[in-house]
Amino acid sequence: MDGSVHHDITVGTKRGSDELFSSVSNGPYIMSTTANGNDSKKFKGDIRGLGSPSRVIHIRKLPNDISEAEVISLGLPFGDVTNLLMLKAKNQAFLEMNSEEAAQNMVGYYSTVMPIIRHHPVYVQFSNHKELKTDNSPNQERAQAALRALSTSHVDAAVAAPSSVLRVVVENLVYPVTLDALCQIFSKFGTVLRIIVFTKNSQFQALLQYPDGASAQAAKLSLDGQNIYNGCCTLRISFSKLTTLNVKYNNEKSRDFTRPDLPSGDSQPAMEHPAMATAFTAPGIISAAPYAGATHAFPPAFTLQPAVSLPYPGLTVPSLPGGLASLSLPGATRLGFPPLPAGVCVLLISNLNPERVTPHCLFILFGVYGDVMRVKILFNKKENALVQMSDSTQAQLAMSHLSGQQLYGKSLRITLSKHTSVQLPREGHEDQGLTKDYSNSPLHRFKKPGSKNYSNIFPPSATLHLSNIPPSVVEEDLRMLFSSSGATVKAFKFFQKDHKMALIQMGSVEEAIESLIEFHNHDLGENHHLRVSFSKSSI
Protein backbone atom coordinates (compact mmCIF):
# COMPACT_ATOMS: atom_id res chain seq x y z
CA MET A 1 0.00 0.00 0.00
CA ASP A 2 1.37 3.35 -0.95
CA GLY A 3 0.57 5.80 1.75
CA SER A 4 2.90 8.50 0.56
CA VAL A 5 0.85 9.77 -2.39
CA HIS A 6 -0.49 13.21 -1.62
CA HIS A 7 -0.25 15.13 -4.89
CA ASP A 8 -2.90 15.37 -7.55
CA ILE A 9 -2.29 12.32 -9.74
CA THR A 10 -2.40 12.65 -13.52
CA VAL A 11 -5.02 10.95 -15.60
CA GLY A 12 -4.66 7.26 -16.20
CA THR A 13 -1.96 6.74 -13.57
CA LYS A 14 -2.08 3.52 -11.58
CA ARG A 15 -1.16 3.75 -7.93
CA GLY A 16 -0.35 1.35 -5.16
CA SER A 17 -3.86 1.46 -3.80
CA ASP A 18 -7.12 3.29 -4.29
CA GLU A 19 -7.64 6.20 -1.94
CA LEU A 20 -10.63 4.34 -0.55
CA PHE A 21 -8.33 1.87 1.20
CA SER A 22 -5.46 4.17 2.21
CA SER A 23 -4.73 4.10 5.91
CA VAL A 24 -3.42 7.66 6.03
CA SER A 25 -4.93 11.04 5.27
CA ASN A 26 -1.89 13.26 4.90
CA GLY A 27 -2.96 14.85 1.64
CA PRO A 28 -5.93 16.55 0.05
CA TYR A 29 -7.10 13.52 -1.97
CA ILE A 30 -6.27 10.65 0.38
CA MET A 31 -9.06 8.86 2.19
CA SER A 32 -8.71 7.00 5.45
CA THR A 33 -10.53 3.75 6.11
CA THR A 34 -12.44 5.43 8.93
CA ALA A 35 -13.54 8.48 6.95
CA ASN A 36 -16.97 7.90 5.45
CA GLY A 37 -16.83 4.44 6.96
CA ASN A 38 -20.34 3.45 5.89
CA ASP A 39 -19.42 3.60 2.23
CA SER A 40 -16.09 1.91 2.85
CA LYS A 41 -17.75 -1.10 4.44
CA LYS A 42 -20.02 -1.57 1.45
CA PHE A 43 -17.09 -2.26 -0.83
CA LYS A 44 -15.85 -5.85 -0.76
CA GLY A 45 -13.55 -5.92 -3.76
CA ASP A 46 -10.39 -7.96 -3.73
CA ILE A 47 -6.94 -6.54 -4.45
CA ARG A 48 -5.33 -7.12 -7.85
CA GLY A 49 -1.75 -6.86 -9.01
CA LEU A 50 -0.49 -3.29 -9.14
CA GLY A 51 -0.05 -3.15 -12.90
CA SER A 52 -3.18 -5.08 -13.90
CA PRO A 53 -6.09 -3.47 -15.72
CA SER A 54 -9.47 -4.10 -14.12
CA ARG A 55 -13.14 -3.93 -15.03
CA VAL A 56 -13.52 -1.51 -12.11
CA ILE A 57 -12.74 2.16 -12.81
CA HIS A 58 -11.91 4.62 -10.01
CA ILE A 59 -13.16 8.19 -10.67
CA ARG A 60 -11.94 11.11 -8.51
CA LYS A 61 -12.53 14.83 -7.99
CA LEU A 62 -16.18 14.72 -9.00
CA PRO A 63 -18.29 17.89 -8.51
CA ASN A 64 -20.19 18.02 -5.19
CA ASP A 65 -23.61 17.83 -6.82
CA ILE A 66 -22.74 15.06 -9.29
CA SER A 67 -25.60 12.74 -10.25
CA GLU A 68 -25.40 8.98 -10.66
CA ALA A 69 -26.49 9.41 -14.29
CA GLU A 70 -23.56 11.70 -15.06
CA VAL A 71 -21.04 9.21 -13.65
CA ILE A 72 -22.61 6.34 -15.59
CA SER A 73 -22.54 8.40 -18.81
CA LEU A 74 -18.73 8.50 -18.56
CA GLY A 75 -18.66 4.75 -19.11
CA LEU A 76 -21.56 4.18 -21.52
CA PRO A 77 -19.71 5.09 -24.73
CA PHE A 78 -17.28 2.23 -24.09
CA GLY A 79 -19.72 -0.56 -23.19
CA ASP A 80 -22.35 -1.55 -20.61
CA VAL A 81 -21.88 -0.34 -17.05
CA THR A 82 -22.66 -3.23 -14.70
CA ASN A 83 -22.29 -1.61 -11.27
CA LEU A 84 -21.74 1.72 -9.55
CA LEU A 85 -20.56 2.78 -6.11
CA MET A 86 -20.94 6.50 -5.29
CA LEU A 87 -18.78 8.05 -2.55
CA LYS A 88 -20.29 11.54 -2.65
CA ALA A 89 -18.72 12.65 0.63
CA LYS A 90 -15.30 12.09 -0.94
CA ASN A 91 -16.21 13.27 -4.47
CA GLN A 92 -15.34 9.83 -5.80
CA ALA A 93 -17.05 6.90 -7.49
CA PHE A 94 -16.30 3.37 -8.66
CA LEU A 95 -17.71 2.20 -11.98
CA GLU A 96 -17.72 -1.44 -13.07
CA MET A 97 -17.70 -2.14 -16.81
CA ASN A 98 -19.03 -5.32 -18.44
CA SER A 99 -15.57 -6.32 -19.71
CA GLU A 100 -11.92 -5.58 -19.08
CA GLU A 101 -11.57 -4.51 -22.72
CA ALA A 102 -14.28 -1.85 -22.28
CA ALA A 103 -12.52 -0.62 -19.13
CA GLN A 104 -9.16 -0.47 -20.94
CA ASN A 105 -10.70 1.54 -23.79
CA MET A 106 -12.27 3.90 -21.26
CA VAL A 107 -9.05 4.51 -19.30
CA GLY A 108 -7.06 4.74 -22.54
CA TYR A 109 -9.41 7.38 -23.89
CA TYR A 110 -9.61 9.46 -20.71
CA SER A 111 -5.83 9.38 -20.35
CA THR A 112 -5.64 11.45 -23.53
CA VAL A 113 -8.67 13.69 -23.15
CA MET A 114 -9.52 14.61 -19.57
CA PRO A 115 -13.29 14.35 -18.96
CA ILE A 116 -14.91 17.65 -17.96
CA ILE A 117 -18.12 17.59 -15.90
CA ARG A 118 -19.64 21.02 -15.30
CA HIS A 119 -16.32 22.75 -16.00
CA HIS A 120 -14.49 20.46 -13.53
CA PRO A 121 -11.71 18.12 -14.71
CA VAL A 122 -12.35 14.58 -13.47
CA TYR A 123 -9.65 11.92 -12.94
CA VAL A 124 -10.15 8.38 -14.26
CA GLN A 125 -7.93 5.34 -13.60
CA PHE A 126 -8.01 1.60 -13.02
CA SER A 127 -9.06 0.42 -9.58
CA ASN A 128 -7.02 -2.28 -7.85
CA HIS A 129 -10.24 -4.22 -7.33
CA LYS A 130 -11.61 -6.59 -9.90
CA GLU A 131 -15.31 -6.34 -9.06
CA LEU A 132 -17.81 -4.25 -7.10
CA LYS A 133 -20.04 -5.82 -4.46
CA THR A 134 -22.60 -3.35 -3.16
CA ASP A 135 -25.40 -3.63 -0.57
CA ASN A 136 -29.01 -2.45 -0.63
CA SER A 137 -28.72 0.78 1.35
CA PRO A 138 -30.80 3.78 0.11
CA ASN A 139 -27.72 5.34 -1.50
CA GLN A 140 -26.98 2.20 -3.44
CA GLU A 141 -30.61 1.64 -4.41
CA ARG A 142 -30.57 5.05 -6.06
CA ALA A 143 -27.35 4.16 -7.91
CA GLN A 144 -28.80 0.85 -9.07
CA ALA A 145 -32.00 2.54 -10.26
CA ALA A 146 -29.98 5.05 -12.30
CA LEU A 147 -27.94 2.19 -13.69
CA ARG A 148 -31.02 0.27 -14.79
CA ALA A 149 -32.61 3.33 -16.36
CA LEU A 150 -29.55 4.34 -18.31
CA SER A 151 -28.22 0.93 -19.25
CA THR A 152 -31.49 -0.41 -20.63
CA SER A 153 -32.18 2.57 -22.84
CA HIS A 154 -28.49 3.43 -23.33
CA VAL A 155 -29.56 7.07 -23.63
CA ASP A 156 -27.36 10.06 -22.96
CA ALA A 157 -27.65 11.53 -19.49
CA ALA A 158 -29.15 14.96 -19.01
CA VAL A 159 -29.65 15.78 -22.66
CA ALA A 160 -29.96 19.58 -22.69
CA ALA A 161 -29.72 20.07 -26.44
CA PRO A 162 -31.36 18.88 -29.68
CA SER A 163 -28.40 16.55 -30.30
CA SER A 164 -25.06 15.49 -28.87
CA VAL A 165 -23.62 15.73 -32.42
CA LEU A 166 -22.35 19.09 -33.65
CA ARG A 167 -21.75 20.23 -37.22
CA VAL A 168 -18.73 22.54 -37.39
CA VAL A 169 -17.87 24.70 -40.42
CA VAL A 170 -14.48 26.49 -40.51
CA GLU A 171 -14.70 29.75 -42.48
CA ASN A 172 -11.84 31.97 -43.67
CA LEU A 173 -9.45 29.02 -43.68
CA VAL A 174 -6.04 30.69 -43.90
CA TYR A 175 -4.10 27.98 -42.01
CA PRO A 176 -4.85 24.25 -42.19
CA VAL A 177 -7.05 22.90 -39.39
CA THR A 178 -6.66 19.23 -38.49
CA LEU A 179 -8.93 16.69 -36.86
CA ASP A 180 -6.57 16.66 -33.85
CA ALA A 181 -6.74 20.45 -33.52
CA LEU A 182 -10.54 20.32 -33.39
CA CYS A 183 -10.43 17.54 -30.79
CA GLN A 184 -8.15 19.61 -28.61
CA ILE A 185 -10.47 22.65 -28.81
CA PHE A 186 -13.75 20.81 -28.31
CA SER A 187 -12.52 18.47 -25.55
CA LYS A 188 -12.45 21.49 -23.22
CA PHE A 189 -16.25 21.17 -23.00
CA GLY A 190 -16.61 17.42 -22.62
CA THR A 191 -15.20 14.21 -23.97
CA VAL A 192 -15.12 13.98 -27.76
CA LEU A 193 -16.20 10.44 -28.62
CA ARG A 194 -16.16 10.48 -32.41
CA ILE A 195 -15.21 12.96 -35.11
CA ILE A 196 -15.26 13.07 -38.91
CA VAL A 197 -13.74 15.86 -41.03
CA PHE A 198 -14.53 16.53 -44.68
CA THR A 199 -14.83 19.23 -47.33
CA LYS A 200 -18.29 20.03 -48.65
CA ASN A 201 -19.28 22.94 -50.91
CA SER A 202 -15.63 24.05 -50.79
CA GLN A 203 -15.85 24.43 -47.00
CA PHE A 204 -13.85 22.51 -44.42
CA GLN A 205 -16.36 20.89 -42.03
CA ALA A 206 -16.55 18.40 -39.19
CA LEU A 207 -19.13 16.27 -37.42
CA LEU A 208 -18.30 15.80 -33.76
CA GLN A 209 -20.08 13.67 -31.14
CA TYR A 210 -20.13 14.16 -27.36
CA PRO A 211 -21.55 11.64 -24.86
CA ASP A 212 -24.34 14.07 -23.92
CA GLY A 213 -26.23 17.07 -25.22
CA ALA A 214 -25.12 19.30 -22.34
CA SER A 215 -21.49 19.20 -23.53
CA ALA A 216 -22.57 19.90 -27.10
CA GLN A 217 -24.66 22.84 -25.88
CA ALA A 218 -21.76 24.27 -23.84
CA ALA A 219 -19.33 23.93 -26.76
CA LYS A 220 -21.76 25.60 -29.17
CA LEU A 221 -22.42 28.52 -26.79
CA SER A 222 -18.73 29.15 -26.14
CA LEU A 223 -17.14 28.45 -29.53
CA ASP A 224 -19.65 29.51 -32.18
CA GLY A 225 -18.22 32.53 -34.00
CA GLN A 226 -14.76 32.29 -32.40
CA ASN A 227 -11.49 32.30 -34.38
CA ILE A 228 -9.04 29.43 -33.95
CA TYR A 229 -6.12 31.62 -35.04
CA ASN A 230 -5.95 35.39 -34.86
CA GLY A 231 -8.27 36.88 -37.45
CA CYS A 232 -9.01 33.64 -39.33
CA CYS A 233 -10.35 30.06 -39.21
CA THR A 234 -13.74 31.09 -37.78
CA LEU A 235 -15.92 28.37 -36.22
CA ARG A 236 -19.61 28.21 -37.23
CA ILE A 237 -21.40 25.59 -35.13
CA SER A 238 -24.89 24.09 -35.34
CA PHE A 239 -26.60 20.96 -34.02
CA SER A 240 -26.58 18.02 -36.43
CA LYS A 241 -29.69 16.02 -37.26
CA LEU A 242 -27.64 12.89 -36.67
CA THR A 243 -27.90 11.25 -33.25
CA THR A 244 -24.69 9.27 -33.51
CA LEU A 245 -21.67 8.99 -35.82
CA ASN A 246 -20.77 5.64 -37.33
CA VAL A 247 -16.98 5.63 -37.74
CA LYS A 248 -15.27 2.65 -39.35
CA TYR A 249 -11.67 3.87 -39.61
CA ASN A 250 -9.25 5.67 -37.29
CA ASN A 251 -7.18 7.99 -39.46
CA GLU A 252 -6.77 11.70 -40.19
CA LYS A 253 -10.33 12.02 -41.53
CA SER A 254 -12.25 10.11 -38.90
CA ARG A 255 -11.68 8.83 -35.40
CA ASP A 256 -13.70 6.83 -32.89
CA PHE A 257 -11.90 7.24 -29.58
CA THR A 258 -14.03 4.55 -27.94
CA ARG A 259 -12.72 1.99 -30.47
CA PRO A 260 -8.90 2.00 -30.59
CA ASP A 261 -9.06 -1.33 -32.42
CA LEU A 262 -10.46 0.15 -35.66
CA PRO A 263 -8.22 -0.14 -38.76
CA SER A 264 -6.73 2.91 -40.46
CA GLY A 265 -8.51 1.88 -43.64
CA ASP A 266 -6.66 2.09 -46.93
CA SER A 267 -9.86 1.31 -48.83
CA GLN A 268 -12.85 3.62 -49.14
CA PRO A 269 -15.40 2.71 -46.45
CA ALA A 270 -19.11 2.51 -47.06
CA MET A 271 -20.48 5.16 -44.72
CA GLU A 272 -24.12 4.98 -43.73
CA HIS A 273 -24.97 8.67 -44.01
CA PRO A 274 -24.26 10.96 -46.98
CA ALA A 275 -22.75 13.65 -44.75
CA MET A 276 -20.26 11.14 -43.40
CA ALA A 277 -19.53 9.60 -46.77
CA THR A 278 -18.23 12.94 -48.00
CA ALA A 279 -15.41 12.62 -45.48
CA PHE A 280 -13.87 10.03 -47.77
CA THR A 281 -14.96 11.19 -51.20
CA ALA A 282 -14.67 14.96 -51.28
CA PRO A 283 -11.27 16.56 -51.72
CA GLY A 284 -10.23 17.91 -48.33
CA ILE A 285 -7.32 19.72 -46.78
CA ILE A 286 -6.52 16.67 -44.67
CA SER A 287 -4.91 13.61 -46.18
CA ALA A 288 -6.96 10.42 -46.23
CA ALA A 289 -3.88 8.21 -46.27
CA PRO A 290 -2.62 6.93 -42.92
CA TYR A 291 0.87 7.85 -41.85
CA ALA A 292 3.66 5.42 -42.62
CA GLY A 293 3.68 2.45 -40.32
CA ALA A 294 0.56 3.58 -38.49
CA THR A 295 -2.28 1.28 -37.57
CA HIS A 296 -4.32 3.99 -35.90
CA ALA A 297 -1.46 6.11 -34.60
CA PHE A 298 -0.42 9.56 -35.70
CA PRO A 299 2.90 11.37 -35.63
CA PRO A 300 3.47 13.03 -32.27
CA ALA A 301 2.27 16.61 -32.46
CA PHE A 302 3.86 19.46 -30.61
CA THR A 303 2.53 20.12 -27.09
CA LEU A 304 3.44 22.58 -24.39
CA GLN A 305 1.95 20.38 -21.69
CA PRO A 306 3.79 17.57 -19.89
CA ALA A 307 3.45 14.36 -21.83
CA VAL A 308 0.98 11.87 -20.39
CA SER A 309 2.07 8.25 -20.27
CA LEU A 310 -0.45 6.55 -22.53
CA PRO A 311 -1.40 2.90 -22.22
CA TYR A 312 -2.59 3.00 -25.82
CA PRO A 313 -0.25 4.90 -28.15
CA GLY A 314 -2.84 4.80 -30.89
CA LEU A 315 -5.19 6.99 -28.87
CA THR A 316 -3.12 10.15 -29.12
CA VAL A 317 -4.90 13.47 -29.16
CA PRO A 318 -2.11 15.90 -29.95
CA SER A 319 -2.35 19.18 -28.09
CA LEU A 320 -2.36 22.60 -29.62
CA PRO A 321 0.08 25.07 -28.14
CA GLY A 322 -0.50 28.48 -26.73
CA GLY A 323 -3.93 29.72 -25.79
CA LEU A 324 -5.80 26.48 -26.40
CA ALA A 325 -3.85 24.58 -23.77
CA SER A 326 -5.38 26.81 -21.10
CA LEU A 327 -8.62 27.71 -22.88
CA SER A 328 -11.01 28.79 -20.14
CA LEU A 329 -14.68 28.01 -20.39
CA PRO A 330 -16.58 31.34 -20.22
CA GLY A 331 -18.21 32.13 -23.54
CA ALA A 332 -16.66 35.58 -23.58
CA THR A 333 -13.20 34.14 -24.08
CA ARG A 334 -11.80 34.58 -27.57
CA LEU A 335 -10.02 31.69 -29.17
CA GLY A 336 -7.69 33.93 -31.16
CA PHE A 337 -4.08 33.03 -30.37
CA PRO A 338 -0.77 32.67 -32.13
CA PRO A 339 -0.05 28.96 -32.74
CA LEU A 340 3.25 29.28 -30.86
CA PRO A 341 4.49 32.04 -28.57
CA ALA A 342 5.54 34.97 -30.76
CA GLY A 343 9.10 34.65 -31.95
CA VAL A 344 9.35 30.90 -31.30
CA CYS A 345 10.32 29.76 -34.76
CA VAL A 346 13.56 27.76 -34.27
CA LEU A 347 13.22 23.97 -34.24
CA LEU A 348 15.75 21.48 -32.90
CA ILE A 349 15.89 18.37 -35.08
CA SER A 350 17.64 15.32 -33.62
CA ASN A 351 18.34 11.71 -34.59
CA LEU A 352 19.52 12.73 -38.06
CA ASN A 353 21.71 10.54 -40.25
CA PRO A 354 24.99 12.55 -40.22
CA GLU A 355 26.30 10.71 -43.30
CA ARG A 356 23.43 11.90 -45.50
CA VAL A 357 21.83 15.04 -44.09
CA THR A 358 22.94 18.46 -45.38
CA PRO A 359 21.58 21.97 -44.68
CA HIS A 360 20.13 21.95 -48.23
CA CYS A 361 18.18 18.75 -47.67
CA LEU A 362 16.61 20.14 -44.45
CA PHE A 363 15.88 23.43 -46.24
CA ILE A 364 13.94 21.62 -48.99
CA LEU A 365 12.05 19.26 -46.65
CA PHE A 366 11.06 21.83 -44.03
CA GLY A 367 10.34 24.28 -46.84
CA VAL A 368 7.24 22.22 -47.69
CA TYR A 369 5.63 23.59 -44.51
CA GLY A 370 6.99 27.14 -44.41
CA ASP A 371 9.80 29.43 -45.51
CA VAL A 372 13.12 28.31 -43.99
CA MET A 373 15.36 31.23 -43.07
CA ARG A 374 18.48 29.45 -41.76
CA VAL A 375 19.76 25.92 -41.11
CA LYS A 376 22.63 24.92 -38.85
CA ILE A 377 23.97 21.38 -38.40
CA LEU A 378 25.73 21.27 -35.03
CA PHE A 379 29.51 21.02 -35.43
CA ASN A 380 30.17 18.57 -32.56
CA LYS A 381 26.84 16.71 -32.79
CA LYS A 382 26.10 16.30 -36.46
CA GLU A 383 23.00 14.19 -35.76
CA ASN A 384 21.39 17.43 -34.50
CA ALA A 385 20.38 20.56 -36.43
CA LEU A 386 18.60 23.87 -35.90
CA VAL A 387 16.03 25.04 -38.46
CA GLN A 388 14.71 28.60 -38.31
CA MET A 389 11.30 29.12 -39.94
CA SER A 390 9.95 32.55 -40.90
CA ASP A 391 7.23 32.50 -38.23
CA SER A 392 5.84 30.44 -35.37
CA THR A 393 2.84 29.12 -37.35
CA GLN A 394 5.15 27.60 -39.95
CA ALA A 395 7.33 26.12 -37.20
CA GLN A 396 4.21 24.45 -35.74
CA LEU A 397 3.17 23.08 -39.14
CA ALA A 398 6.63 21.65 -39.82
CA MET A 399 6.86 20.10 -36.36
CA SER A 400 3.43 18.48 -36.42
CA HIS A 401 3.83 17.05 -39.94
CA LEU A 402 7.46 15.89 -39.83
CA SER A 403 7.90 14.56 -36.26
CA GLY A 404 8.42 10.80 -36.38
CA GLN A 405 8.92 10.64 -40.16
CA GLN A 406 11.77 8.55 -41.56
CA LEU A 407 14.64 10.39 -43.25
CA TYR A 408 17.61 8.37 -44.55
CA GLY A 409 16.78 5.47 -42.22
CA LYS A 410 16.34 7.57 -39.07
CA SER A 411 13.13 8.71 -37.34
CA LEU A 412 13.07 12.51 -37.01
CA ARG A 413 12.70 13.94 -33.52
CA ILE A 414 11.62 17.59 -33.48
CA THR A 415 11.29 19.92 -30.49
CA LEU A 416 11.35 23.65 -29.88
CA SER A 417 14.80 25.17 -29.54
CA LYS A 418 15.63 27.57 -26.74
CA HIS A 419 17.35 29.75 -29.36
CA THR A 420 15.33 32.60 -30.87
CA SER A 421 17.39 32.62 -34.08
CA VAL A 422 20.17 30.66 -35.79
CA GLN A 423 23.48 32.52 -35.55
CA LEU A 424 25.67 32.71 -38.64
CA PRO A 425 29.39 31.93 -38.16
CA ARG A 426 31.47 34.98 -37.29
CA GLU A 427 33.54 36.62 -40.00
CA GLY A 428 36.65 34.52 -40.66
CA HIS A 429 35.28 31.45 -38.81
CA GLU A 430 34.84 28.48 -41.16
CA ASP A 431 32.19 25.93 -40.06
CA GLN A 432 32.61 23.49 -42.99
CA GLY A 433 29.41 24.74 -44.63
CA LEU A 434 27.22 23.46 -41.77
CA THR A 435 25.36 26.79 -41.41
CA LYS A 436 23.40 28.25 -44.33
CA ASP A 437 21.35 31.42 -44.69
CA TYR A 438 18.31 30.94 -46.95
CA SER A 439 16.48 34.18 -46.11
CA ASN A 440 16.69 35.41 -49.72
CA SER A 441 16.18 32.03 -51.42
CA PRO A 442 14.01 32.06 -54.57
CA LEU A 443 12.70 28.60 -53.51
CA HIS A 444 10.46 29.86 -50.69
CA ARG A 445 6.92 28.58 -51.26
CA PHE A 446 5.01 31.01 -49.01
CA LYS A 447 6.43 34.43 -49.86
CA LYS A 448 3.08 35.78 -51.05
CA PRO A 449 0.50 36.41 -48.27
CA GLY A 450 -2.48 34.07 -48.69
CA SER A 451 -0.52 31.95 -51.19
CA LYS A 452 -2.53 28.99 -52.51
CA ASN A 453 0.33 26.81 -51.29
CA TYR A 454 -1.13 27.26 -47.78
CA SER A 455 -4.19 25.24 -48.79
CA ASN A 456 -2.01 22.48 -50.26
CA ILE A 457 -0.11 21.49 -47.12
CA PHE A 458 -0.38 17.77 -46.45
CA PRO A 459 1.48 15.24 -44.30
CA PRO A 460 4.25 13.27 -46.02
CA SER A 461 2.73 10.55 -48.19
CA ALA A 462 3.96 8.04 -50.75
CA THR A 463 2.30 10.04 -53.56
CA LEU A 464 3.98 13.24 -54.77
CA HIS A 465 2.38 16.11 -56.68
CA LEU A 466 4.54 17.35 -59.57
CA SER A 467 4.04 20.67 -61.35
CA ASN A 468 5.75 23.02 -63.82
CA ILE A 469 6.41 20.13 -66.24
CA PRO A 470 7.36 21.33 -69.76
CA PRO A 471 5.36 19.98 -72.76
CA SER A 472 8.34 17.98 -74.10
CA VAL A 473 8.66 15.84 -70.94
CA VAL A 474 6.72 12.57 -71.10
CA GLU A 475 5.78 9.97 -68.47
CA GLU A 476 8.81 7.79 -69.17
CA ASP A 477 11.18 10.72 -68.57
CA LEU A 478 9.75 11.36 -65.12
CA ARG A 479 9.62 7.67 -64.21
CA MET A 480 13.30 7.35 -65.14
CA LEU A 481 14.23 10.50 -63.24
CA PHE A 482 12.56 9.38 -60.00
CA SER A 483 13.90 5.83 -60.20
CA SER A 484 17.45 7.04 -60.96
CA SER A 485 18.17 7.40 -57.22
CA GLY A 486 17.26 3.74 -56.60
CA ALA A 487 13.67 4.41 -55.48
CA THR A 488 10.67 2.45 -56.75
CA VAL A 489 8.05 4.18 -58.89
CA LYS A 490 4.76 2.35 -58.34
CA ALA A 491 2.41 4.48 -60.41
CA PHE A 492 2.26 7.68 -62.47
CA LYS A 493 -0.59 9.81 -63.78
CA PHE A 494 -0.71 13.13 -65.63
CA PHE A 495 -3.57 15.46 -64.73
CA GLN A 496 -6.24 15.04 -67.40
CA LYS A 497 -6.75 18.73 -68.13
CA ASP A 498 -3.25 19.99 -67.49
CA HIS A 499 -0.12 18.05 -68.49
CA LYS A 500 1.98 20.55 -66.55
CA MET A 501 0.99 18.56 -63.44
CA ALA A 502 1.17 14.89 -62.48
CA LEU A 503 1.03 12.47 -59.56
CA ILE A 504 3.82 9.95 -58.96
CA GLN A 505 3.57 7.20 -56.36
CA MET A 506 6.79 5.99 -54.75
CA GLY A 507 7.44 2.67 -53.00
CA SER A 508 7.09 4.16 -49.50
CA VAL A 509 6.65 7.45 -47.65
CA GLU A 510 10.37 7.47 -46.84
CA GLU A 511 11.24 7.11 -50.56
CA ALA A 512 8.82 9.93 -51.38
CA ILE A 513 10.45 12.21 -48.78
CA GLU A 514 13.92 11.52 -50.19
CA SER A 515 12.67 11.97 -53.79
CA LEU A 516 11.09 15.31 -52.92
CA ILE A 517 14.39 16.49 -51.41
CA GLU A 518 16.36 15.32 -54.45
CA PHE A 519 14.10 16.45 -57.29
CA HIS A 520 12.30 19.59 -56.09
CA ASN A 521 13.62 22.41 -58.33
CA HIS A 522 15.23 19.88 -60.71
CA ASP A 523 15.96 21.50 -64.09
CA LEU A 524 13.78 19.79 -66.71
CA GLY A 525 14.99 22.08 -69.53
CA GLU A 526 13.12 24.80 -71.41
CA ASN A 527 13.58 27.01 -68.33
CA HIS A 528 11.25 24.74 -66.32
CA HIS A 529 12.25 23.74 -62.78
CA LEU A 530 10.18 20.90 -61.33
CA ARG A 531 7.98 21.67 -58.30
CA VAL A 532 7.41 18.73 -55.93
CA SER A 533 5.07 18.52 -52.93
CA PHE A 534 3.19 15.84 -51.00
CA SER A 535 -0.24 14.90 -52.33
CA LYS A 536 -3.44 14.05 -50.46
CA SER A 537 -4.48 11.79 -53.34
CA SER A 538 -3.40 8.33 -54.30
CA ILE A 539 -3.26 6.90 -57.81
Secondary structure as GFF3:
##gff-version 3
##sequence-region A 1 539
A	DSSP	three_ten_helix	19	21	.	.	.	ID=ss1
A	DSSP	alpha_helix	37	42	.	.	.	ID=ss2
A	DSSP	beta_strand	56	60	.	.	.	ID=ss3
A	DSSP	alpha_helix	68	75	.	.	.	ID=ss4
A	DSSP	three_ten_helix	76	78	.	.	.	ID=ss5
A	DSSP	beta_strand	81	87	.	.	.	ID=ss6
A	DSSP	three_ten_helix	88	90	.	.	.	ID=ss7
A	DSSP	beta_strand	92	97	.	.	.	ID=ss8
A	DSSP	alpha_helix	100	110	.	.	.	ID=ss9
A	DSSP	beta_strand	116	117	.	.	.	ID=ss10
A	DSSP	beta_strand	120	121	.	.	.	ID=ss11
A	DSSP	beta_strand	123	126	.	.	.	ID=ss12
A	DSSP	alpha_helix	138	153	.	.	.	ID=ss13
A	DSSP	beta_strand	165	171	.	.	.	ID=ss14
A	DSSP	alpha_helix	179	186	.	.	.	ID=ss15
A	DSSP	three_ten_helix	187	189	.	.	.	ID=ss16
A	DSSP	beta_strand	194	200	.	.	.	ID=ss17
A	DSSP	beta_strand	203	209	.	.	.	ID=ss18
A	DSSP	alpha_helix	213	223	.	.	.	ID=ss19
A	DSSP	beta_strand	227	229	.	.	.	ID=ss20
A	DSSP	beta_strand	232	239	.	.	.	ID=ss21
A	DSSP	beta_strand	254	256	.	.	.	ID=ss22
A	DSSP	alpha_helix	274	281	.	.	.	ID=ss23
A	DSSP	three_ten_helix	313	315	.	.	.	ID=ss24
A	DSSP	three_ten_helix	322	326	.	.	.	ID=ss25
A	DSSP	beta_strand	346	350	.	.	.	ID=ss26
A	DSSP	alpha_helix	359	366	.	.	.	ID=ss27
A	DSSP	beta_strand	372	377	.	.	.	ID=ss28
A	DSSP	beta_strand	385	389	.	.	.	ID=ss29
A	DSSP	alpha_helix	392	402	.	.	.	ID=ss30
A	DSSP	beta_strand	406	407	.	.	.	ID=ss31
A	DSSP	beta_strand	410	411	.	.	.	ID=ss32
A	DSSP	beta_strand	413	416	.	.	.	ID=ss33
A	DSSP	beta_strand	435	437	.	.	.	ID=ss34
A	DSSP	three_ten_helix	452	456	.	.	.	ID=ss35
A	DSSP	beta_strand	463	467	.	.	.	ID=ss36
A	DSSP	alpha_helix	475	483	.	.	.	ID=ss37
A	DSSP	beta_strand	489	494	.	.	.	ID=ss38
A	DSSP	beta_strand	502	506	.	.	.	ID=ss39
A	DSSP	alpha_helix	509	519	.	.	.	ID=ss40
A	DSSP	beta_strand	531	534	.	.	.	ID=ss41
###
